[in-house]
Protein backbone atom coordinates (compact mmCIF):
# COMPACT_ATOMS: atom_id res chain seq x y z
CA UNK A 1 0.00 0.00 0.00
CA UNK A 2 2.85 2.37 0.89
CA UNK A 3 4.65 1.53 -2.35
CA UNK A 4 1.47 2.10 -4.40
CA UNK A 5 0.93 5.52 -2.80
CA UNK A 6 4.57 6.40 -3.34
CA UNK A 7 4.28 5.56 -7.05
CA UNK A 8 1.18 7.70 -7.38
CA UNK A 9 2.81 10.68 -5.71
CA UNK A 10 5.92 10.29 -7.85
CA UNK A 11 3.75 10.32 -10.98
CA UNK A 12 1.81 13.32 -9.70
CA UNK A 13 5.03 15.22 -9.13
CA UNK A 14 6.43 14.20 -12.53
CA UNK A 15 3.26 15.14 -14.35
CA UNK A 16 2.98 18.44 -12.48
CA UNK A 17 6.51 19.33 -13.39
CA UNK A 18 5.84 18.41 -17.05
CA UNK A 19 2.79 20.67 -17.15
CA UNK A 20 4.81 23.47 -15.64
CA UNK A 21 7.55 23.08 -18.26
CA UNK A 22 5.02 23.05 -21.09
CA UNK A 23 3.30 26.15 -19.76
CA UNK A 24 6.43 28.12 -18.90
CA UNK A 25 7.55 30.83 -21.29
CA UNK A 26 10.42 32.16 -19.19
CA UNK A 27 14.03 31.09 -19.41
CA UNK A 28 15.29 28.19 -17.30
CA UNK A 29 15.52 28.96 -13.61
CA UNK A 30 13.30 32.05 -13.72
CA UNK A 31 9.74 32.11 -12.33
CA UNK A 32 7.42 35.09 -12.27
CA UNK A 33 4.30 35.31 -10.14
CA UNK A 34 1.98 34.03 -12.89
CA UNK A 35 4.13 31.01 -13.61
CA UNK A 36 4.44 30.19 -9.94
CA UNK A 37 0.64 30.36 -9.70
CA UNK A 38 0.31 27.95 -12.62
CA UNK A 39 2.77 25.58 -10.99
CA UNK A 40 0.86 25.59 -7.72
CA UNK A 41 -2.45 25.21 -9.54
CA UNK A 42 -1.17 22.19 -11.47
CA UNK A 43 0.10 20.60 -8.26
CA UNK A 44 -3.25 21.20 -6.61
CA UNK A 45 -5.16 19.74 -9.56
CA UNK A 46 -3.18 16.51 -9.51
CA UNK A 47 -3.08 16.10 -5.75
CA UNK A 48 -6.79 16.84 -5.31
CA UNK A 49 -8.14 14.82 -8.25
CA UNK A 50 -5.82 11.82 -8.46
CA UNK A 51 -5.51 11.23 -4.72
CA UNK A 52 -9.26 10.67 -4.31
CA UNK A 53 -9.86 9.05 -7.69
CA UNK A 54 -10.68 5.34 -8.11
CA UNK A 55 -9.75 4.21 -11.63
CA UNK A 56 -11.65 0.93 -11.16
CA UNK A 57 -15.02 2.74 -11.17
CA UNK A 58 -16.41 3.85 -14.49
CA UNK A 59 -18.26 7.15 -14.94
CA UNK A 60 -20.89 8.47 -14.45
CA UNK A 61 -21.77 8.22 -10.75
CA UNK A 62 -25.24 6.91 -11.66
CA UNK A 63 -24.34 3.45 -13.00
CA UNK A 64 -27.76 2.97 -14.52
CA UNK A 65 -26.56 5.40 -17.22
CA UNK A 66 -23.91 4.17 -19.71
CA UNK A 67 -20.78 6.17 -20.37
CA UNK A 68 -20.79 7.58 -23.92
CA UNK A 69 -17.49 7.09 -25.73
CA UNK A 70 -17.00 8.92 -29.04
CA UNK A 71 -14.44 7.55 -31.49
CA UNK A 72 -12.53 9.53 -34.10
CA UNK A 73 -10.72 7.04 -36.35
CA UNK A 74 -8.35 7.77 -39.20
CA UNK A 75 -6.80 5.16 -41.49
CA UNK A 76 -3.41 6.79 -42.01
CA UNK A 77 -1.50 4.17 -43.97
CA UNK A 78 -1.62 0.59 -45.19
CA UNK A 79 1.55 -1.38 -44.62
CA UNK A 80 0.33 -4.43 -46.53
CA UNK A 81 -2.78 -6.17 -47.78
CA UNK A 82 -2.37 -9.91 -48.22
CA UNK A 83 -5.27 -11.01 -50.38
CA UNK A 84 -4.55 -14.71 -50.10
CA UNK A 85 -4.12 -14.80 -46.30
CA UNK A 86 -6.88 -12.18 -45.86
CA UNK A 87 -4.82 -9.90 -43.62
CA UNK A 88 -4.90 -6.11 -43.64
CA UNK A 89 -1.99 -4.44 -41.84
CA UNK A 90 -2.62 -0.74 -41.31
CA UNK A 91 -1.62 2.32 -39.30
CA UNK A 92 -4.56 3.86 -37.46
CA UNK A 93 -4.93 6.95 -35.32
CA UNK A 94 -7.69 6.59 -32.74
CA UNK A 95 -8.98 9.39 -30.54
CA UNK A 96 -11.51 8.44 -27.86
CA UNK A 97 -13.38 11.07 -25.86
CA UNK A 98 -15.80 10.84 -22.91
CA UNK A 99 -16.86 12.78 -19.81
CA UNK A 100 -15.93 12.09 -16.20
CA UNK A 101 -17.17 14.69 -13.72
CA UNK A 102 -14.73 13.40 -11.07
CA UNK A 103 -11.90 14.89 -13.16
CA UNK A 104 -13.35 18.41 -13.34
CA UNK A 105 -11.90 21.46 -11.57
CA UNK A 106 -12.41 25.20 -11.41
CA UNK A 107 -9.64 26.62 -13.62
CA UNK A 108 -7.61 29.70 -12.97
CA UNK A 109 -4.71 29.53 -15.41
CA UNK A 110 -4.64 25.85 -16.40
CA UNK A 111 -7.46 24.53 -18.58
CA UNK A 112 -5.87 21.22 -19.60
CA UNK A 113 -3.45 18.70 -18.12
CA UNK A 114 -1.92 15.41 -19.26
CA UNK A 115 -2.09 12.19 -17.24
CA UNK A 116 -0.97 8.57 -17.54
CA UNK A 117 -3.43 5.87 -18.54
CA UNK A 118 -3.18 3.92 -15.29
CA UNK A 119 -4.20 6.91 -13.15
CA UNK A 120 -7.77 7.24 -14.45
CA UNK A 121 -10.57 5.10 -15.83
CA UNK A 122 -10.33 4.51 -19.59
CA UNK A 123 -12.73 2.68 -21.94
CA UNK A 124 -12.09 -0.96 -22.70
CA UNK A 125 -12.11 -1.01 -26.50
CA UNK A 126 -10.45 -3.44 -28.91
CA UNK A 127 -10.58 -4.45 -32.57
CA UNK A 128 -13.08 -7.28 -32.64
CA UNK A 129 -11.71 -8.51 -35.98
CA UNK A 130 -8.09 -8.05 -34.91
CA UNK A 131 -5.68 -10.93 -35.44
CA UNK A 132 -3.25 -9.81 -32.74
CA UNK A 133 -2.86 -7.13 -30.11
CA UNK A 134 -2.30 -3.66 -31.65
CA UNK A 135 1.18 -2.19 -31.30
CA UNK A 136 1.46 1.32 -29.91
CA UNK A 137 3.31 3.72 -32.21
CA UNK A 138 4.95 6.39 -30.09
CA UNK A 139 3.59 7.46 -26.71
CA UNK A 140 -0.11 7.72 -26.09
CA UNK A 141 -1.52 10.84 -24.43
CA UNK A 142 -4.58 11.45 -22.28
CA UNK A 143 -5.73 15.05 -21.93
CA UNK A 144 -8.04 16.22 -19.15
CA UNK A 145 -10.13 19.34 -19.72
CA UNK A 146 -11.27 21.40 -16.73
CA UNK A 147 -14.94 20.63 -17.41
CA UNK A 148 -14.30 16.91 -16.93
CA UNK A 149 -13.87 16.00 -20.60
CA UNK A 150 -11.25 13.36 -21.41
CA UNK A 151 -9.46 12.80 -24.72
CA UNK A 152 -7.28 9.72 -25.32
CA UNK A 153 -5.16 9.78 -28.48
CA UNK A 154 -3.31 6.72 -29.77
CA UNK A 155 -1.54 5.62 -32.95
CA UNK A 156 -1.76 1.88 -33.54
CA UNK A 157 -0.28 -0.68 -35.89
CA UNK A 158 -3.17 -3.11 -36.41
CA UNK A 159 -3.59 -6.42 -38.23
CA UNK A 160 -7.22 -7.23 -38.98
CA UNK A 161 -9.02 -10.03 -40.76
CA UNK A 162 -10.45 -9.02 -44.14
CA UNK A 163 -12.42 -11.61 -46.17
CA UNK A 164 -11.36 -11.34 -49.80
CA UNK A 165 -12.62 -12.52 -53.16
CA UNK A 166 -9.94 -13.16 -55.78
CA UNK A 167 -12.55 -12.93 -58.53
CA UNK A 168 -13.06 -9.24 -57.76
CA UNK A 169 -10.44 -6.52 -57.99
CA UNK A 170 -12.15 -4.51 -55.23
CA UNK A 171 -12.32 -5.89 -51.71
CA UNK A 172 -14.07 -4.35 -48.71
CA UNK A 173 -12.29 -4.44 -45.35
CA UNK A 174 -13.76 -3.56 -41.96
CA UNK A 175 -12.10 -1.98 -38.95
CA UNK A 176 -14.45 -3.03 -36.16
CA UNK A 177 -14.23 -1.64 -32.63
CA UNK A 178 -16.03 -3.07 -29.62
CA UNK A 179 -15.71 -4.02 -25.97
CA UNK A 180 -15.34 -7.46 -24.43
CA UNK A 181 -15.63 -6.13 -20.86
CA UNK A 182 -18.61 -3.77 -20.83
CA UNK A 183 -22.15 -4.40 -21.99
CA UNK A 184 -23.98 -1.91 -24.18
CA UNK A 185 -25.92 -0.60 -21.18
CA UNK A 186 -22.60 0.21 -19.44
CA UNK A 187 -20.54 1.66 -22.28
CA UNK A 188 -21.91 2.95 -25.59
CA UNK A 189 -19.73 3.69 -28.59
CA UNK A 190 -20.38 6.49 -31.05
CA UNK A 191 -18.60 7.11 -34.34
CA UNK A 192 -17.70 10.78 -34.33
CA UNK A 193 -15.59 10.79 -37.48
CA UNK A 194 -13.94 8.35 -39.88
CA UNK A 195 -11.36 9.52 -42.42
CA UNK A 196 -8.63 7.99 -44.57
CA UNK A 197 -5.20 9.27 -45.53
CA UNK A 198 -3.94 10.42 -48.92
CA UNK A 199 -2.46 7.16 -50.11
CA UNK A 200 -1.74 8.27 -53.68
CA UNK A 201 0.59 10.97 -52.40
CA UNK A 202 2.61 8.33 -50.56
CA UNK A 203 3.13 6.12 -53.66
CA UNK A 204 0.82 3.53 -52.23
CA UNK A 205 -0.16 0.36 -54.10
CA UNK A 206 -3.87 0.54 -53.33
CA UNK A 207 -6.67 2.88 -54.22
CA UNK A 208 -8.55 3.26 -50.93
CA UNK A 209 -12.02 4.76 -50.59
CA UNK A 210 -14.41 4.94 -47.68
CA UNK A 211 -17.46 2.68 -47.86
CA UNK A 212 -20.20 4.65 -46.13
CA UNK A 213 -22.84 2.00 -46.77
CA UNK A 214 -21.09 -0.50 -44.50
CA UNK A 215 -19.73 2.00 -41.97
CA UNK A 216 -21.60 2.93 -38.81
CA UNK A 217 -22.59 1.70 -35.35
CA UNK A 218 -24.33 -1.56 -34.54
CA UNK A 219 -26.19 -0.41 -31.42
CA UNK A 220 -27.42 -3.91 -30.57
CA UNK A 221 -23.89 -5.32 -30.43
CA UNK A 222 -22.16 -2.08 -29.42
CA UNK A 223 -19.71 -2.28 -32.33
CA UNK A 224 -18.33 0.47 -34.55
CA UNK A 225 -17.61 -0.55 -38.13
CA UNK A 226 -15.39 1.54 -40.42
CA UNK A 227 -15.37 0.09 -43.94
CA UNK A 228 -12.93 0.79 -46.78
CA UNK A 229 -12.78 -0.46 -50.36
CA UNK A 230 -9.34 -1.46 -51.66
CA UNK A 231 -8.48 -1.77 -55.32
CA UNK A 232 -5.01 -2.04 -56.96
CA UNK A 233 -3.87 1.28 -58.36
CA UNK A 234 -2.45 -0.34 -61.51
CA UNK A 235 -4.29 -2.70 -63.84
CA UNK A 236 -1.30 -5.06 -64.05
CA UNK A 237 -0.56 -4.96 -60.35
CA UNK A 238 2.09 -7.73 -59.97
CA UNK A 239 1.26 -8.68 -56.40
CA UNK A 240 -2.42 -9.05 -57.20
CA UNK A 241 -1.63 -11.11 -60.30
CA UNK A 242 0.73 -13.41 -58.40
CA UNK A 243 -1.69 -13.89 -55.54
CA UNK A 244 -4.52 -14.58 -57.90
CA UNK A 245 -2.39 -16.99 -59.92
CA UNK A 246 -1.37 -18.86 -56.78
CA UNK A 247 -4.94 -19.45 -55.58
CA UNK A 248 -6.19 -23.07 -55.62
CA UNK A 249 -9.06 -22.33 -58.02
CA UNK A 250 -6.84 -20.61 -60.57
CA UNK A 251 -4.14 -23.28 -60.21
CA UNK A 252 -6.70 -26.06 -60.83
CA UNK A 253 -8.01 -24.20 -63.87
CA UNK A 254 -4.52 -23.91 -65.33
CA UNK A 255 -3.84 -27.60 -64.65
CA UNK A 256 -7.11 -28.55 -66.34
CA UNK A 257 -6.21 -26.47 -69.44
CA UNK A 258 -2.76 -28.03 -69.53
CA UNK A 259 -4.25 -31.53 -69.59
CA UNK A 260 -6.59 -30.61 -72.45
CA UNK A 261 -3.74 -29.06 -74.44
CA UNK A 262 -1.58 -32.16 -73.89
CA UNK A 263 -4.38 -34.45 -75.08
CA UNK A 264 -4.96 -32.34 -78.16
CA UNK A 265 -1.25 -32.30 -79.01
CA UNK A 266 -1.05 -36.06 -78.57
CA UNK A 267 -4.18 -36.59 -80.71
CA UNK A 268 -2.93 -34.51 -83.65
CA UNK A 269 0.51 -36.03 -83.37
CA UNK A 270 -1.00 -39.51 -83.68
CA UNK A 271 -3.15 -38.46 -86.67
CA UNK A 272 -0.10 -37.09 -88.42
CA UNK A 273 1.90 -40.24 -87.70
CA UNK A 274 -0.72 -42.56 -89.16
C-alpha positions as CSV (number, residue, x, y, z in Angstrom):
1,X,0.0,0.0,0.0
2,X,2.9,2.4,0.9
3,X,4.7,1.5,-2.4
4,X,1.5,2.1,-4.4
5,X,0.9,5.5,-2.8
6,X,4.6,6.4,-3.3
7,X,4.3,5.6,-7.0
8,X,1.2,7.7,-7.4
9,X,2.8,10.7,-5.7
10,X,5.9,10.3,-7.8
11,X,3.8,10.3,-11.0
12,X,1.8,13.3,-9.7
13,X,5.0,15.2,-9.1
14,X,6.4,14.2,-12.5
15,X,3.3,15.1,-14.4
16,X,3.0,18.4,-12.5
17,X,6.5,19.3,-13.4
18,X,5.8,18.4,-17.1
19,X,2.8,20.7,-17.1
20,X,4.8,23.5,-15.6
21,X,7.5,23.1,-18.3
22,X,5.0,23.1,-21.1
23,X,3.3,26.1,-19.8
24,X,6.4,28.1,-18.9
25,X,7.6,30.8,-21.3
26,X,10.4,32.2,-19.2
27,X,14.0,31.1,-19.4
28,X,15.3,28.2,-17.3
29,X,15.5,29.0,-13.6
30,X,13.3,32.1,-13.7
31,X,9.7,32.1,-12.3
32,X,7.4,35.1,-12.3
33,X,4.3,35.3,-10.1
34,X,2.0,34.0,-12.9
35,X,4.1,31.0,-13.6
36,X,4.4,30.2,-9.9
37,X,0.6,30.4,-9.7
38,X,0.3,27.9,-12.6
39,X,2.8,25.6,-11.0
40,X,0.9,25.6,-7.7
41,X,-2.4,25.2,-9.5
42,X,-1.2,22.2,-11.5
43,X,0.1,20.6,-8.3
44,X,-3.2,21.2,-6.6
45,X,-5.2,19.7,-9.6
46,X,-3.2,16.5,-9.5
47,X,-3.1,16.1,-5.7
48,X,-6.8,16.8,-5.3
49,X,-8.1,14.8,-8.3
50,X,-5.8,11.8,-8.5
51,X,-5.5,11.2,-4.7
52,X,-9.3,10.7,-4.3
53,X,-9.9,9.0,-7.7
54,X,-10.7,5.3,-8.1
55,X,-9.8,4.2,-11.6
56,X,-11.7,0.9,-11.2
57,X,-15.0,2.7,-11.2
58,X,-16.4,3.9,-14.5
59,X,-18.3,7.1,-14.9
60,X,-20.9,8.5,-14.4
61,X,-21.8,8.2,-10.7
62,X,-25.2,6.9,-11.7
63,X,-24.3,3.5,-13.0
64,X,-27.8,3.0,-14.5
65,X,-26.6,5.4,-17.2
66,X,-23.9,4.2,-19.7
67,X,-20.8,6.2,-20.4
68,X,-20.8,7.6,-23.9
69,X,-17.5,7.1,-25.7
70,X,-17.0,8.9,-29.0
71,X,-14.4,7.6,-31.5
72,X,-12.5,9.5,-34.1
73,X,-10.7,7.0,-36.3
74,X,-8.3,7.8,-39.2
75,X,-6.8,5.2,-41.5
76,X,-3.4,6.8,-42.0
77,X,-1.5,4.2,-44.0
78,X,-1.6,0.6,-45.2
79,X,1.5,-1.4,-44.6
80,X,0.3,-4.4,-46.5
81,X,-2.8,-6.2,-47.8
82,X,-2.4,-9.9,-48.2
83,X,-5.3,-11.0,-50.4
84,X,-4.6,-14.7,-50.1
85,X,-4.1,-14.8,-46.3
86,X,-6.9,-12.2,-45.9
87,X,-4.8,-9.9,-43.6
88,X,-4.9,-6.1,-43.6
89,X,-2.0,-4.4,-41.8
90,X,-2.6,-0.7,-41.3
91,X,-1.6,2.3,-39.3
92,X,-4.6,3.9,-37.5
93,X,-4.9,7.0,-35.3
94,X,-7.7,6.6,-32.7
95,X,-9.0,9.4,-30.5
96,X,-11.5,8.4,-27.9
97,X,-13.4,11.1,-25.9
98,X,-15.8,10.8,-22.9
99,X,-16.9,12.8,-19.8
100,X,-15.9,12.1,-16.2
101,X,-17.2,14.7,-13.7
102,X,-14.7,13.4,-11.1
103,X,-11.9,14.9,-13.2
104,X,-13.4,18.4,-13.3
105,X,-11.9,21.5,-11.6
106,X,-12.4,25.2,-11.4
107,X,-9.6,26.6,-13.6
108,X,-7.6,29.7,-13.0
109,X,-4.7,29.5,-15.4
110,X,-4.6,25.9,-16.4
111,X,-7.5,24.5,-18.6
112,X,-5.9,21.2,-19.6
113,X,-3.5,18.7,-18.1
114,X,-1.9,15.4,-19.3
115,X,-2.1,12.2,-17.2
116,X,-1.0,8.6,-17.5
117,X,-3.4,5.9,-18.5
118,X,-3.2,3.9,-15.3
119,X,-4.2,6.9,-13.1
120,X,-7.8,7.2,-14.5
121,X,-10.6,5.1,-15.8
122,X,-10.3,4.5,-19.6
123,X,-12.7,2.7,-21.9
124,X,-12.1,-1.0,-22.7
125,X,-12.1,-1.0,-26.5
126,X,-10.4,-3.4,-28.9
127,X,-10.6,-4.4,-32.6
128,X,-13.1,-7.3,-32.6
129,X,-11.7,-8.5,-36.0
130,X,-8.1,-8.0,-34.9
131,X,-5.7,-10.9,-35.4
132,X,-3.2,-9.8,-32.7
133,X,-2.9,-7.1,-30.1
134,X,-2.3,-3.7,-31.6
135,X,1.2,-2.2,-31.3
136,X,1.5,1.3,-29.9
137,X,3.3,3.7,-32.2
138,X,4.9,6.4,-30.1
139,X,3.6,7.5,-26.7
140,X,-0.1,7.7,-26.1
141,X,-1.5,10.8,-24.4
142,X,-4.6,11.4,-22.3
143,X,-5.7,15.0,-21.9
144,X,-8.0,16.2,-19.1
145,X,-10.1,19.3,-19.7
146,X,-11.3,21.4,-16.7
147,X,-14.9,20.6,-17.4
148,X,-14.3,16.9,-16.9
149,X,-13.9,16.0,-20.6
150,X,-11.3,13.4,-21.4
151,X,-9.5,12.8,-24.7
152,X,-7.3,9.7,-25.3
153,X,-5.2,9.8,-28.5
154,X,-3.3,6.7,-29.8
155,X,-1.5,5.6,-33.0
156,X,-1.8,1.9,-33.5
157,X,-0.3,-0.7,-35.9
158,X,-3.2,-3.1,-36.4
159,X,-3.6,-6.4,-38.2
160,X,-7.2,-7.2,-39.0
161,X,-9.0,-10.0,-40.8
162,X,-10.5,-9.0,-44.1
163,X,-12.4,-11.6,-46.2
164,X,-11.4,-11.3,-49.8
165,X,-12.6,-12.5,-53.2
166,X,-9.9,-13.2,-55.8
167,X,-12.5,-12.9,-58.5
168,X,-13.1,-9.2,-57.8
169,X,-10.4,-6.5,-58.0
170,X,-12.2,-4.5,-55.2
171,X,-12.3,-5.9,-51.7
172,X,-14.1,-4.3,-48.7
173,X,-12.3,-4.4,-45.4
174,X,-13.8,-3.6,-42.0
175,X,-12.1,-2.0,-39.0
176,X,-14.4,-3.0,-36.2
177,X,-14.2,-1.6,-32.6
178,X,-16.0,-3.1,-29.6
179,X,-15.7,-4.0,-26.0
180,X,-15.3,-7.5,-24.4
181,X,-15.6,-6.1,-20.9
182,X,-18.6,-3.8,-20.8
183,X,-22.2,-4.4,-22.0
184,X,-24.0,-1.9,-24.2
185,X,-25.9,-0.6,-21.2
186,X,-22.6,0.2,-19.4
187,X,-20.5,1.7,-22.3
188,X,-21.9,3.0,-25.6
189,X,-19.7,3.7,-28.6
190,X,-20.4,6.5,-31.0
191,X,-18.6,7.1,-34.3
192,X,-17.7,10.8,-34.3
193,X,-15.6,10.8,-37.5
194,X,-13.9,8.4,-39.9
195,X,-11.4,9.5,-42.4
196,X,-8.6,8.0,-44.6
197,X,-5.2,9.3,-45.5
198,X,-3.9,10.4,-48.9
199,X,-2.5,7.2,-50.1
200,X,-1.7,8.3,-53.7
201,X,0.6,11.0,-52.4
202,X,2.6,8.3,-50.6
203,X,3.1,6.1,-53.7
204,X,0.8,3.5,-52.2
205,X,-0.2,0.4,-54.1
206,X,-3.9,0.5,-53.3
207,X,-6.7,2.9,-54.2
208,X,-8.5,3.3,-50.9
209,X,-12.0,4.8,-50.6
210,X,-14.4,4.9,-47.7
211,X,-17.5,2.7,-47.9
212,X,-20.2,4.7,-46.1
213,X,-22.8,2.0,-46.8
214,X,-21.1,-0.5,-44.5
215,X,-19.7,2.0,-42.0
216,X,-21.6,2.9,-38.8
217,X,-22.6,1.7,-35.4
218,X,-24.3,-1.6,-34.5
219,X,-26.2,-0.4,-31.4
220,X,-27.4,-3.9,-30.6
221,X,-23.9,-5.3,-30.4
222,X,-22.2,-2.1,-29.4
223,X,-19.7,-2.3,-32.3
224,X,-18.3,0.5,-34.5
225,X,-17.6,-0.6,-38.1
226,X,-15.4,1.5,-40.4
227,X,-15.4,0.1,-43.9
228,X,-12.9,0.8,-46.8
229,X,-12.8,-0.5,-50.4
230,X,-9.3,-1.5,-51.7
231,X,-8.5,-1.8,-55.3
232,X,-5.0,-2.0,-57.0
233,X,-3.9,1.3,-58.4
234,X,-2.5,-0.3,-61.5
235,X,-4.3,-2.7,-63.8
236,X,-1.3,-5.1,-64.1
237,X,-0.6,-5.0,-60.4
238,X,2.1,-7.7,-60.0
239,X,1.3,-8.7,-56.4
240,X,-2.4,-9.0,-57.2
241,X,-1.6,-11.1,-60.3
242,X,0.7,-13.4,-58.4
243,X,-1.7,-13.9,-55.5
244,X,-4.5,-14.6,-57.9
245,X,-2.4,-17.0,-59.9
246,X,-1.4,-18.9,-56.8
247,X,-4.9,-19.5,-55.6
248,X,-6.2,-23.1,-55.6
249,X,-9.1,-22.3,-58.0
250,X,-6.8,-20.6,-60.6
251,X,-4.1,-23.3,-60.2
252,X,-6.7,-26.1,-60.8
253,X,-8.0,-24.2,-63.9
254,X,-4.5,-23.9,-65.3
255,X,-3.8,-27.6,-64.6
256,X,-7.1,-28.5,-66.3
257,X,-6.2,-26.5,-69.4
258,X,-2.8,-28.0,-69.5
259,X,-4.3,-31.5,-69.6
260,X,-6.6,-30.6,-72.4
261,X,-3.7,-29.1,-74.4
262,X,-1.6,-32.2,-73.9
263,X,-4.4,-34.5,-75.1
264,X,-5.0,-32.3,-78.2
265,X,-1.2,-32.3,-79.0
266,X,-1.1,-36.1,-78.6
267,X,-4.2,-36.6,-80.7
268,X,-2.9,-34.5,-83.7
269,X,0.5,-36.0,-83.4
270,X,-1.0,-39.5,-83.7
271,X,-3.1,-38.5,-86.7
272,X,-0.1,-37.1,-88.4
273,X,1.9,-40.2,-87.7
274,X,-0.7,-42.6,-89.2
